Amino acid sequence: MDIVKQKQIREWTLLGLVGTMALVANLPPHILNSIGVEVGLLMAILGVMVVLALFLYVRFFFFLLYALLAIGANLPEKWADGLGISQTPLLAALIAMVALSLLNYGAKMLPSGLEPKQRKQNSEATQVLLDAIERGNVAYIKTVLSMDFDLDTTDGEGMTPLMRAARRGDLGIVQMILKRGASASHPGPAGRASDIALQNNFPAVCECLKKAEATEAAEAARQAAAQPGADSAIVA
């Protein structure tokens, strides 16, 4: 089972768990008593476990969906009863976790003007991405790109995922990979991704990659100029 399927199974399993909790929490009391369910303890344990699991492992929009489902089913009230505490801290915690998830998601999407954080290489994710590019599987590509790993990792041929997409001539996939931080200036055995697109007669893809190269070059020049001592080095 590849990492994409593992991720999907984990997310939908958590959704099912929260949905089950919502269902159990809203069963009539006499049914819960007849099956011997200690609903207070059950809600307390599952509530803490699910909230922590969602915050640690799930993407923002999935977490927001779960949080809304939990609040809509009045689960915080039942968790509070099970823990013997006020409902207000639990609601405040849910709201704070959603807000933090939103800030974290926004920080990844918006340029900060700072040096980019070094991404870790992930050979398994890279291979899944390369296979998805070869098949043109856009859904898989989007899922793998959300894993936030080094997109300039090369395969056995010395090609990055961006180069593979350029060789296929799929402009949409090329743009998706660029948007997630892949470098258009990365050299390979057959040149840059733009060279590969040109060699395979994909002028639109080549033009897109050339623009990305120019943007990267301009950003590198801007950062170099902003370095302390840059002016004195030029004068010298």
RODO-325980 format. One line per 4 residues: number of its first residue (from 0); for each residue x, y, z of N, C-alpha, C. Coordinates in pm, 1 decimal. Each point is the difference from the previous one (the first is absolute). Example, Ala and Ser with C-alpha at 12.3 -4.5 7.8 and 13.67 -1.06 7.14 Angstrom:
% RODO-325980
0> 1319.0,-569.0,780.0,-89.0,119.0,0.0,90.0,120.0,0.0  -35.0,105.0,-72.0,82.0,119.0,6.0,-77.0,109.0,73.0 .
This chain:
% RODO-325980
0> 85.1,-119.1,0.0,-85.1,119.1,0.0,89.0,124.7,0.0  -22.2,92.0,-95.0,85.9,117.8,-7.3,-44.7,106.3,100.4  82.9,105.4,11.9,-23.7,100.5,103.6,-127.3,80.0,-23.8  -42.3,12.9,-125.5,-123.7,73.8,-27.9,-119.6,-74.7,56.1 .
4> -5.3,-132.0,-24.2,-111.3,-79.7,51.9,1.9,-2.0,152.9  119.4,-8.2,58.3,9.9,2.7,146.0,-55.9,130.3,55.7  33.5,110.0,-64.2,-47.9,131.6,44.7,-151.6,9.3,-11.6  -53.3,-48.3,-112.7,-144.6,6.4,-20.6,-73.9,-87.4,100.5 .
8> 52.5,-119.8,25.4,-63.9,-90.8,95.5,0.3,60.9,139.4  112.5,61.3,38.7,9.4,61.3,131.7,-102.7,111.7,16.2  -10.6,85.0,-101.9,-91.2,113.6,9.3,-145.4,-44.7,5.6  -37.6,-95.0,-86.0,-139.2,-43.7,-1.2,-33.7,-85.1,122.4 .
12> 99.8,-70.4,55.0,-22.7,-74.3,124.0,-31.4,95.0,114.2  75.1,109.6,7.1,-26.3,99.5,103.6,-137.0,64.3,-18.1  -37.1,25.9,-125.8,-132.7,55.6,-25.3,-108.2,-97.0,45.4  19.8,-129.6,-28.6,-96.2,-100.5,43.3,-9.8,-8.8,151.1 .
16> 115.5,15.3,67.6,1.5,-5.3,145.5,-79.4,115.0,60.1  21.9,120.1,-53.6,-75.0,115.5,50.6,-148.9,-15.7,-30.5  -31.9,-49.0,-119.7,-139.7,-21.4,-35.4,-66.8,-100.7,92.4  72.4,-107.4,33.6,-53.5,-100.8,91.9,-23.7,59.4,138.0 .
20> 95.2,82.2,44.3,-17.4,67.3,129.0,-124.2,87.8,-0.3  -19.7,72.4,-110.8,-117.2,86.8,-9.8,-128.4,-81.6,7.0  0.7,-116.8,-64.9,-117.9,-86.4,0.1,-27.6,-54.8,139.6  105.2,-53.1,64.2,-16.6,-58.0,133.4,-44.4,106.0,100.6 .
24> 59.3,118.7,-11.1,-30.8,106.1,96.2,-145.6,43.9,-6.2  -63.1,-19.7,-114.6,-137.6,47.5,-16.7,-103.4,-112.0,5.3  43.0,-120.5,39.6,-96.7,-107.1,20.6,-82.7,28.9,125.2  -125.1,-43.6,2.1,-83.0,20.7,120.2,64.2,-65.9,122.2 .
28> -12.8,61.4,116.7,63.5,-54.6,121.9,-39.3,-143.8,30.3  -127.0,-37.0,-26.2,-41.9,-135.9,34.9,70.1,-104.2,-86.8  34.5,36.7,-124.5,73.9,-93.3,-86.0,142.5,-16.3,51.2  62.1,110.0,37.9,136.3,-6.3,53.2,3.9,-83.1,127.9 .
32> -100.7,16.6,85.2,-4.4,-76.9,124.0,-21.8,-147.8,-27.2  -81.8,-30.7,-101.3,-30.6,-140.2,-29.3,121.1,-76.5,-52.1  91.0,69.4,-68.6,119.7,-68.2,-52.2,119.3,16.6,94.3  -23.8,63.2,113.3,103.8,10.6,101.9,114.2,92.4,-33.9 .
36> -26.5,106.4,-74.2,104.6,95.0,-37.6,9.8,109.5,105.4  118.3,17.9,56.0,26.4,111.0,91.5,38.3,119.1,-85.8  -101.4,74.0,-42.4,20.5,101.6,-103.4,94.2,111.2,44.1  -3.8,34.6,128.4,87.6,106.9,47.3,146.8,-34.8,-16.9 .
40> 37.9,-118.5,46.9,139.2,-43.2,-11.5,39.1,-20.5,-145.8  -91.6,-59.3,-77.6,27.6,-23.6,-142.0,25.6,130.9,-73.2  -85.7,98.3,23.3,15.9,128.0,-68.1,127.7,71.3,43.7  33.8,-12.2,127.2,120.5,66.7,49.4,125.0,-57.6,-65.3 .
44> 11.1,-133.0,-1.0,119.2,-64.6,-56.6,8.6,23.7,-150.1  -108.7,-29.2,-70.7,2.3,16.3,-145.5,14.7,145.8,-39.6  -60.1,89.5,77.6,10.3,142.2,-31.9,143.0,49.7,3.2  70.6,-29.9,108.6,139.7,42.6,11.6,84.6,-63.9,-109.5 .
48> -20.4,-129.9,-22.3,79.4,-71.6,-99.6,-21.7,55.6,-140.1  -125.2,22.3,-37.4,-30.5,45.9,-135.2,49.8,141.7,-23.7  -22.6,89.7,95.6,43.9,138.6,-18.9,150.9,6.6,-18.0  74.6,-72.4,83.1,145.7,-0.5,-13.6,42.6,-61.3,-132.7 .
52> -64.2,-110.0,-39.2,36.0,-65.6,-125.5,-27.3,90.5,-119.0  -112.4,67.7,2.1,-34.3,88.0,-111.7,98.3,115.4,-10.7  34.4,59.0,113.8,90.0,115.4,-3.0,139.2,-39.3,-47.0  45.5,-119.4,37.8,136.6,-40.8,-32.6,14.1,-53.6,-141.5 .
56> -103.1,-63.4,-54.2,19.5,-77.5,-121.2,-80.0,42.3,-121.6  -99.4,85.3,15.6,-91.7,23.8,-111.0,16.1,140.6,-56.4  -18.8,12.1,-130.7,7.1,130.5,-65.0,-108.2,93.5,53.5  21.3,130.9,-18.4,-87.8,100.1,61.0,-146.4,-19.4,-37.3 .
60> -30.2,-17.3,-128.6,-140.1,-5.4,-40.5,-68.9,-124.3,55.3  73.0,-112.1,10.3,-57.3,-118.1,62.9,-24.1,27.3,148.8  97.2,63.5,64.3,-16.3,29.4,142.5,-119.2,91.4,24.1  -15.3,100.8,-85.3,-113.1,91.4,14.3,-131.8,-75.4,-15.5 .
64> -5.4,-92.6,-95.2,-120.2,-80.9,-19.7,-31.7,-80.6,125.3  100.9,-63.6,57.8,-21.3,-80.1,120.2,-45.0,86.5,118.0  65.7,116.0,14.3,-34.1,87.9,111.9,-144.8,47.6,-10.1  -42.0,36.8,-121.4,-138.3,43.6,-19.3,-97.7,-113.6,27.9 .
68> 36.2,-122.0,-42.0,-85.2,-115.5,25.7,-12.1,-24.5,150.4  111.9,9.6,69.7,-1.1,-23.3,144.3,-84.7,104.3,72.3  18.7,125.9,-36.3,-76.3,106.9,64.8,-148.3,-12.1,-34.2  -29.0,-32.6,-126.5,-139.0,-13.9,-42.0,-71.7,-112.3,72.1 .
72> 73.1,-102.3,40.9,-60.3,-113.0,71.1,2.7,20.0,151.6  38.5,120.2,43.6,6.5,31.0,143.0,97.3,-90.3,75.3  101.8,-48.3,-71.2,96.6,-86.3,66.8,79.3,71.4,109.7  40.0,126.8,-19.2,74.4,64.7,109.1,-74.0,-2.9,133.4 .
76> -133.2,14.2,-6.0,-78.6,-4.3,123.7,10.0,-137.2,65.3  -4.2,-104.8,-82.8,5.4,-136.1,54.1,141.2,-33.4,48.7  102.9,49.4,-72.2,137.2,-19.3,47.6,17.8,68.9,135.6  -54.5,121.1,10.2,12.8,74.7,125.3,-67.5,-75.3,114.8 .
80> -117.6,-57.7,-26.7,-69.0,-77.8,102.8,83.6,-120.6,41.2  61.4,-65.5,-101.1,80.6,-117.8,30.0,124.1,33.0,80.1  59.4,115.8,-27.6,121.2,40.6,71.3,-30.8,72.7,130.1  -127.1,39.5,18.4,-37.8,72.3,119.9,52.0,142.0,3.6 .
84> 10.9,63.2,-117.7,49.2,137.8,-6.4,-99.4,84.8,-78.1  28.6,129.5,-6.2,-86.2,91.2,-74.7,15.0,-23.7,-150.1  -107.4,26.0,-74.1,4.4,-15.6,-145.5,83.5,110.1,-65.6  9.2,115.6,63.7,68.1,115.2,-61.1,145.5,-27.4,-37.7 .
88> 82.3,-62.3,87.5,138.4,-26.4,-40.3,11.9,-90.3,-122.5  -90.1,-97.9,-12.4,6.2,-89.0,-115.8,-34.2,74.4,-127.7  -103.2,83.1,5.1,-34.4,79.4,-118.1,112.9,96.4,-35.0  59.1,61.2,102.2,112.0,91.8,-24.5,117.4,-74.0,-62.3 .
92> 25.2,-123.5,46.0,109.9,-79.0,-55.9,-26.3,-34.5,-145.8  -123.9,-38.8,-31.8,-34.0,-31.2,-139.3,18.7,122.5,-88.8  -49.5,114.7,45.1,12.5,123.0,-78.6,146.5,37.2,-18.4  79.1,-11.5,107.5,142.5,33.8,-8.5,72.7,-92.8,-95.7 .
96> -33.5,-128.8,2.3,67.6,-95.9,-87.3,-36.4,23.8,-145.9  -126.0,34.9,-25.9,-39.1,34.5,-136.9,74.3,124.7,-45.8  9.0,100.6,88.2,69.7,123.8,-36.1,147.4,-25.3,-27.2  64.8,-80.7,83.8,141.4,-32.1,-20.6,20.3,-77.9,-129.1 .
100> -92.2,-91.8,-29.2,9.7,-75.2,-125.1,-13.7,93.1,-119.7  -91.5,97.0,9.7,-18.6,96.4,-108.2,125.1,85.4,-19.2  59.7,45.8,110.8,122.3,79.9,-9.5,113.6,-80.8,-60.7  11.3,-125.1,40.0,105.2,-86.2,-53.4,-19.7,-23.1,-148.7 .
104> -125.4,-23.5,-39.8,-30.9,-20.9,-141.8,28.8,126.6,-80.1  -40.9,116.1,54.4,23.6,125.8,-70.1,146.8,32.7,-12.1  77.8,-33.0,103.3,143.9,27.3,-3.9,68.6,-78.7,-110.1  -49.7,-120.4,-27.6,59.0,-80.7,-106.8,-36.8,53.5,-137.6 .
108> -118.0,61.8,-9.7,-47.8,46.0,-130.1,53.8,137.8,-37.9  28.4,85.1,100.1,38.7,138.1,-28.8,150.9,16.0,4.5  57.1,76.2,-94.9,144.0,25.4,4.1,35.3,86.6,119.3  108.9,-33.8,67.8,38.4,72.8,120.6,111.8,99.2,-23.8 .
112> 72.1,-13.9,-110.3,115.3,84.9,-25.0,123.9,-47.9,71.6  -10.3,-108.2,74.7,114.3,-55.3,71.2,59.1,-115.5,-78.9  116.3,-48.5,44.8,60.6,-115.8,-64.0,-93.5,-120.2,16.3  -24.0,-75.6,-105.9,-88.0,-114.8,13.1,60.0,-106.7,91.0 .
116> -86.3,-62.6,79.1,45.7,-106.9,87.5,40.1,-120.7,-84.3  111.0,-60.9,37.9,48.7,-115.3,-74.7,-98.5,-115.3,14.0  -47.3,-50.3,-111.5,-92.5,-112.2,4.5,77.4,-131.7,2.8  -58.6,-98.1,63.6,64.4,-130.6,8.6,-28.2,-81.1,-125.8 .
120> 98.0,-79.7,-38.1,-20.1,-90.3,-112.3,-86.2,-117.2,44.7  -83.5,-47.1,-90.6,-87.8,-113.1,27.8,-2.3,-85.9,-125.3  82.6,-102.9,-0.7,15.1,-81.7,-120.8,-129.4,-71.8,-37.1  -74.7,-44.4,100.8,-125.4,-71.0,-28.7,-102.0,94.7,-62.0 .
124> -14.4,119.0,58.8,-94.1,97.9,-54.5,42.9,44.4,-139.1  130.6,15.4,-20.6,49.8,39.8,-132.2,-35.2,-104.5,-104.6  17.2,-127.5,33.7,-30.5,-106.3,-95.5,-149.1,-5.7,-31.5  -83.1,16.5,103.2,-145.2,1.8,-23.0,-37.1,117.2,-89.9 .
128> 63.0,115.0,23.2,-27.1,118.4,-82.2,42.7,-22.9,-144.5  116.8,-58.5,-20.0,48.2,-27.7,-135.9,-94.7,-94.7,-73.5  -45.2,-103.7,69.8,-93.7,-95.1,-61.4,-131.6,68.5,-35.3  -48.4,86.8,89.5,-125.4,71.2,-25.9,14.1,94.6,-118.6 .
132> 117.0,62.8,-14.0,24.4,89.1,-114.0,-2.2,-78.7,-130.0  64.0,-115.9,-0.3,3.2,-82.4,-121.4,-139.8,-45.8,-40.8  -87.1,-22.3,99.0,-137.2,-43.4,-29.5,-93.7,117.8,-21.0  46.9,120.4,31.7,-86.6,117.2,-11.2,-110.4,1.3,103.3 .
136> 25.2,-60.5,116.5,-100.4,-10.4,106.1,3.4,126.7,86.2  -81.3,97.4,-35.6,3.4,130.9,65.9,-39.8,-9.9,147.2  -98.0,-84.3,32.3,-44.5,-12.8,139.1,113.5,-49.8,88.7  72.2,-99.4,-46.9,114.1,-52.9,75.9,108.8,105.6,12.6 .
140> 24.7,72.1,-108.3,104.6,102.7,1.4,-31.0,105.5,105.6  -124.6,46.2,5.4,-38.6,101.2,99.0,19.6,-51.2,142.1  -36.4,-126.1,22.7,13.8,-56.6,134.1,146.0,-9.7,41.2  84.8,-47.8,-91.2,142.5,-14.9,32.9,65.0,136.7,20.2 .
144> -36.4,97.9,-81.4,58.7,133.4,12.8,-33.6,64.2,134.2  -110.7,-39.5,61.0,-38.2,56.8,129.6,88.2,-50.1,113.6  87.0,-96.8,-27.5,84.2,-59.3,105.0,123.4,83.8,30.5  24.6,102.9,-78.9,103.0,99.1,32.2,139.4,-61.1,17.2 .
148> 52.4,-59.3,-106.7,135.2,-55.7,1.7,82.0,65.6,-110.8  126.9,-34.6,-8.5,90.4,59.0,-98.2,-37.0,-47.4,-140.5  -49.3,92.2,-82.9,-45.0,-35.6,-134.9,113.3,-1.8,-101.2  120.4,32.7,43.4,113.9,-1.3,-91.7,83.6,-126.7,13.8 .
152> -55.2,-101.0,67.8,66.2,-129.5,8.5,-3.4,-66.9,-137.3  112.0,-58.0,-41.5,8.9,-59.8,-133.8,-21.0,-151.0,5.3  -42.0,-55.5,-113.9,-16.5,-144.7,-11.6,129.6,-62.3,-53.1  -7.3,-126.4,-39.7,117.8,-69.0,-50.7,55.6,59.8,-127.4 .
156> -81.8,72.4,-74.2,44.3,64.6,-123.8,50.7,141.7,24.5  -2.6,44.1,126.3,42.6,136.1,31.1,-105.3,104.5,-28.5  -126.5,-42.8,-12.3,-109.2,92.0,-31.2,-85.4,26.0,123.6  -40.5,124.5,16.0,-91.2,37.3,107.6,-144.3,-21.5,-47.2 .
160> -96.9,0.7,92.8,-139.9,-9.4,-41.8,-39.2,108.7,-100.3  54.0,120.9,17.3,-31.1,108.3,-93.8,50.2,-33.9,-140.1  116.5,-60.0,-9.3,53.8,-39.9,-130.5,-86.1,-108.5,-64.5  -47.7,-93.1,82.2,-88.4,-105.4,-52.7,-127.9,61.3,-56.5 .
164> -56.4,95.1,74.4,-122.5,66.0,-46.3,26.1,78.8,-127.4  117.6,64.4,-8.1,35.7,75.1,-120.7,15.3,-93.8,-119.0  53.1,-118.0,22.5,17.0,-97.3,-108.5,-134.6,-48.5,-52.9  -99.0,-8.6,90.0,-134.2,-39.9,-43.3,-73.7,114.6,-68.1 .
168> 42.2,123.7,28.2,-64.4,114.7,-62.6,-131.6,39.7,62.0  -21.8,-38.9,125.1,-125.7,33.8,68.3,18.1,131.6,74.7  -50.4,108.3,-57.4,18.9,132.8,57.4,-63.4,11.9,138.2  -118.4,-56.9,17.5,-68.1,8.9,128.9,80.4,-63.8,111.9 .
172> 55.6,-118.0,-26.1,80.7,-68.8,101.3,127.9,77.7,27.8  61.8,53.0,-105.4,121.1,81.4,17.0,-29.2,118.7,91.5  -111.1,67.7,-22.8,-35.6,116.4,82.1,-27.0,-39.5,144.7  -63.7,-116.2,20.7,-25.5,-46.8,135.8,130.3,-23.9,75.1 .
176> 95.9,-64.4,-67.4,127.5,-31.8,65.1,79.1,127.0,28.4  -2.0,93.9,-93.0,67.9,127.7,22.4,-60.7,73.5,119.1  -132.2,-1.9,8.3,-69.2,70.7,107.9,36.9,-55.9,136.3  34.2,-127.8,5.6,36.2,-62.5,126.7,148.1,13.7,32.8 .
180> 73.9,77.0,-81.1,136.9,33.6,38.0,110.8,-69.6,-74.3  -30.7,-74.3,-107.0,106.4,-64.1,-77.8,81.5,105.8,-73.6  128.2,-27.2,-18.9,88.0,94.6,-68.1,4.4,-27.8,-149.7  -30.3,103.7,-78.7,9.2,-13.5,-145.7,144.3,9.4,-46.8 .
184> 89.3,46.5,86.2,140.4,20.2,-37.6,87.1,-121.2,29.7  -58.3,-102.8,58.8,78.1,-118.7,37.8,53.5,-69.3,-125.2  131.9,-24.1,-8.6,56.4,-63.0,-119.8,-9.7,-152.4,5.3  -12.3,-59.7,-116.6,-2.3,-145.0,-11.1,85.5,-45.6,-116.2 .
188> 8.7,-129.1,-25.5,82.2,-50.7,-110.7,-38.7,58.6,-135.4  -129.3,28.6,-18.8,-47.0,55.3,-127.4,-24.4,150.3,9.7  52.3,63.8,104.6,-20.8,143.2,18.3,-108.5,28.0,101.7  -49.0,120.6,-1.0,-107.9,37.7,90.0,-133.7,-51.7,-53.1 .
192> -103.2,16.7,83.7,-133.1,-46.4,-40.8,-46.3,70.5,-127.1  34.2,128.1,-15.1,-38.8,73.8,-121.2,68.0,-58.3,-123.8  125.3,-43.6,15.3,70.8,-62.5,-112.4,-67.8,-130.3,-41.5  -43.0,-76.0,100.5,-67.2,-127.5,-28.4,-132.4,24.3,-70.8 .
196> -74.7,101.0,43.5,-126.7,33.0,-66.0,23.9,41.8,-144.6  104.9,77.9,-23.2,31.5,44.9,-135.9,42.9,-116.7,-87.8  79.8,-89.9,55.3,45.7,-116.9,-75.1,-115.9,-89.3,-42.3  -104.6,-2.5,81.6,-116.5,-84.3,-29.9,-112.5,77.8,-67.9 .
200> 31.0,122.3,-44.6,-92.8,81.1,-79.3,-126.1,38.9,77.3  22.3,55.6,119.1,-110.7,53.1,79.6,29.8,147.4,28.7  -22.9,89.1,-96.0,38.9,140.8,15.9,-70.4,71.6,114.6  -128.0,-30.4,23.1,-72.6,67.1,108.6,59.9,-36.3,135.9 .
204> 34.0,-127.6,16.1,62.4,-44.6,124.6,137.2,63.9,16.0  74.2,6.1,-109.8,133.1,61.0,2.0,-8.1,147.1,41.4  -96.5,72.0,-55.3,-15.7,141.7,33.0,-33.4,18.8,147.9  -88.2,-84.3,52.3,-36.9,6.5,141.5,122.7,-21.8,88.5 .
208> 81.2,-97.7,-36.4,118.8,-31.8,78.9,105.9,109.3,-10.8  12.0,60.7,-117.8,94.9,110.5,-16.9,-38.3,118.0,90.4  -130.4,26.9,8.9,-46.3,107.7,88.4,32.2,-32.8,145.9  -17.8,-127.0,35.9,31.8,-41.4,137.0,149.5,14.6,27.8 .
212> 82.6,-33.1,-99.0,145.1,16.6,14.8,35.4,146.8,21.9  -62.7,87.8,-77.8,27.0,143.6,13.1,-41.2,51.2,137.8  -113.9,-48.2,48.7,-46.2,40.1,133.0,97.3,-46.2,107.7  47.6,-123.1,-12.3,95.6,-53.5,97.1,131.3,78.2,-3.8 .
216> 45.2,33.7,-120.6,124.6,76.1,-13.3,-13.6,138.5,62.7  -114.5,64.0,-22.9,-23.5,132.9,57.5,-5.5,-6.5,152.1  -63.4,-104.1,53.3,-8.7,-15.6,145.4,137.8,-26.4,59.7  80.5,-81.7,-68.6,135.7,-27.5,48.5,84.1,127.5,0.8 .
220> -15.6,82.4,-103.7,74.1,126.3,-6.9,-44.6,95.1,110.6  -131.5,2.0,26.0,-51.7,87.6,105.9,54.1,-41.8,136.1  2.0,-129.9,26.4,50.7,-48.4,127.7,149.7,25.6,13.2  73.6,-14.8,-111.3,144.3,25.8,3.4,27.6,147.1,30.1 .
224> -81.3,87.5,-58.8,18.2,143.7,22.4,-34.3,39.5,143.1  -89.1,-77.8,62.2,-41.9,32.1,136.5,97.0,-51.7,105.1  96.8,-82.9,-41.5,96.4,-54.3,95.3,90.1,110.7,54.0  32.1,-1.9,130.6,91.0,100.4,56.4,136.0,-5.1,-69.0 .
228> 52.0,116.5,-33.4,130.7,5.4,-63.5,-3.3,-13.5,-149.5  -122.0,-10.1,-59.2,-9.6,-17.0,-144.8,52.0,123.4,-71.6  -33.9,120.5,52.1,44.2,123.3,-64.7,151.3,15.4,5.1  59.2,-33.6,116.1,144.4,14.2,12.4,72.6,-97.0,-89.9 .
232> -60.0,-120.3,-20.3,61.6,-98.5,-87.6,-0.7,48.9,-142.9  -109.7,68.5,-38.4,-9.5,51.3,-136.6,103.0,110.0,-21.8  15.1,89.1,101.9,96.8,109.2,-11.9,141.4,-54.0,-10.7  29.9,-102.5,80.5,132.5,-59.2,-3.5,25.6,-63.8,-134.2 .
